[in-house]
Amino acid sequence: MGIRARIGALGARLTFADGALLIPLAALLAISTRIRGNSCGHDFSFHLISWMETQRSWAQGVLYPRWAQTPNWGAGEARFLFYPPLSWMLGALLGYLVQWDWVPMALIFLCLNACGLATRALARSFLPAPNATLAGILATAAPYALFTAYERNAFAELAAASLIPLLLLYALRPGSSAVPRPSSLAIPCSLVLATIWLTNAPAGVMATYLLAFVALVAALIHRQIWPILRAAIAAPLALGLAAFYLVPAAYEQRWIAIQQALDIGMRISDSWLFARHAAPDLEYHDQVLRLASTLLVFTASLALVGFVIALIRRRLTPSTRGFWLPLALLIPVIVLLQFPLSAPLWTLPKLQFLQFPWRWLMVLNTPFAIFLANATPLATRRARVLSGLTWTLLLLCSTATASLVFFQYCDQEDDPVNQAAIFRTGTGVEGTDEYAPLGSDNSLVASNLPDACLVSDPLQDLGESDPGSAPVWYPEQGSCDDTFHAQLWQNQHKLLQIDTDQAGYIVLRLRRYPAWRVTVNGQPANTPSNREDGLLVLPVPQGPSTVNVQWTTTPDVWWGRGISLASLVILLALSLRQRRLKAIRLS
């Protein structure tokens, strides 16, 4: 190869790299609101405590924790059993690298960057490289991405959204052979779908239905069955790979108040486009709904405008309709899902747990970014310069708007540094309603409880409260005949040495759950009653006793692990088979 040819090849590689580097720069621009500090949105405290709890469990030798100790004022909840693991594990890992007040922004940067790169990868399948790069940049700073990052602090949803373009890529790409095989690209498709499920459960539901939809559309476009067969292979394999989380989370919902996730304000029917409610307690819900509805109309309108412009200018060719037509059809389908007319569709399995129809904006962001980028003239150097300046200005305006509209100032108690201090003291925080033990009420759990309280009545109320406030326990109330301090109080193991003057009942500062194995002096303990506050109570004899409470692995967990292991074996077998077929074709 001559010197000129080598320089040309190097220039091509540099051009590609420069395009990819623009996306992290856009992500940095999107997190420039960090100069105002952290935005303490809806789910900020939930995620921050989860990251800290994960680190503490790891320090105690529990690599995959199930129980979080801090919620419910130190009585805990089975949070990690029901909330997918990848987001809280990633947050905990980042907590080792940077201070806690920087972890949220680091996570947002990684998610926005991943979303942009994934969108660029999808767009490069049918767009010129400059337009594909622009699509990645627009996805990085899309309005709903910034809304999710700052208004809601839904970090897990933001992470899952970054994988949606890859799912579309592997679901729609025909494959390398002239006659696509059903298993072609099923493996990466299943891996992406499994990762979405392990990141955010509502996103997993959306991604599964999305895969079915685009597979059906692609089958009609190509007039071939391979897209449906690929999805039919990928979806069960993905669910199997994620079964170690999904099986326990699905089975053990019978042990918690999961229906509280669908309480008033959390139902699909409460969040139709621009809906309003007369109930005063839904006033804040309606404010968020108006903002989300505005974003949906804005995003759908721009996506449609970009699609029409690209269609008129013949930038969407018939040879690539297998990619752009499914994306175009997503626009009216997602808009339709925002109206009561779509109510029958929301009765499909698990769709009601999306809670908000506007969550489909997570998917709409992809056609929004791609069609707008494709409608942008980038063929000449002058066009690229002018378009670059225009979009830079618009992205600056978008980031400034996000800083003004979506940014949520942190109260002193919500500040990460202050929350880390509260976490270390062990006083605890409020619990999550849907994770409460069945038949219990989180609002009845008293704060400041001792590790163990001796009572003569197992239903003894602990703590006093003023109307409308949570109960608080203090020794002068006399509700405990005696109190005890634990010798060991880890997330999933509690050990107490007690000595009582009389037989009675011990109320532990611990919520009941079937996975707890409780022994008194080495013998299994009975739990004589279910307290309304959900605290674990057990009888103890007079004199010294050893109370041991340890988390156990229930049969459903073993079933989930077995299914995941079997799915992994199938995945490896499919991968080896595809390698052999590829080697045969090349020979």
Sequence and secondary structure as in RCSB ss.txt:
>XXXX:A:sequence
MGIRARIGALGARLTFADGALLIPLAALLAISTRIRGNSCGHDFSFHLISWMETQRSWAQGVLYPRWAQTPNWGA
GEARFLFYPPLSWMLGALLGYLVQWDWVPMALIFLCLNACGLATRALARSFLPAPNATLAGILATAAPYALFTAY
ERNAFAELAAASLIPLLLLYALRPGSSAVPRPSSLAIPCSLVLATIWLTNAPAGVMATYLLAFVALVAALIHRQI
WPILRAAIAAPLALGLAAFYLVPAAYEQRWIAIQQALDIGMRISDSWLFARHAAPDLEYHDQVLRLASTLLVFTA
SLALVGFVIALIRRRLTPSTRGFWLPLALLIPVIVLLQFPLSAPLWTLPKLQFLQFPWRWLMVLNTPFAIFLANA
TPLATRRARVLSGLTWTLLLLCSTATASLVFFQYCDQEDDPVNQAAIFRTGTGVEGTDEYAPLGSDNSLVASNLP
DACLVSDPLQDLGESDPGSAPVWYPEQGSCDDTFHAQLWQNQHKLLQIDTDQAGYIVLRLRRYPAWRVTVNGQPA
NTPSNREDGLLVLPVPQGPSTVNVQWTTTPDVWWGRGISLASLVILLALSLRQRRLKAIRLS
>XXXX:A:secstr
  HHHHHHHHHHHHHHHHHHHHHHHHHHHHTGGGGG     TTHHHHHHHHHHHHHHHHTT SS   BSSBTTTT
 B HHHHS HHHHHHHHHHHHHS GGGHHHHHHHHHHHHHHHHHHHHHTTTS HHHHHHHHHHHHT HHHHIIII
II  HHHHHHHTTHHHHHHHHH   SSSS  TTTTHHHHHHHHHHHHTT HHHHHHHHHHHHHHHHHHHHHHT S
HHHHHHHHHHHHHHHHTHHHHHHHHHGGGGBTGGGGGSTTSSGGG STT     GGGHHHHHHHHHHHHHHHHHH
HHHHHHHHHHHHTT S GGGHHHHHHHHHHHHHHHHTTSGGGGGGGGSTTGGGG  GGGGHHHHHHHHHHHHHHH
S  SSHHHHHHHHHHHHHHHHHHHHHHHHHT     GGGSHHHHHHHHHHT  B   GGGSBTT  GGG  BS  
SEEEESSTT    B  TTS  B  GGG   SEEE  SEEETTEEEEEEEESS EEEEEEEE  TTEEEEETTEE 
      TT EEEEEE SEEEEEEEEE   HHHHHHHHHHHHHHHHHHHHHHHHHHHHHHHH 
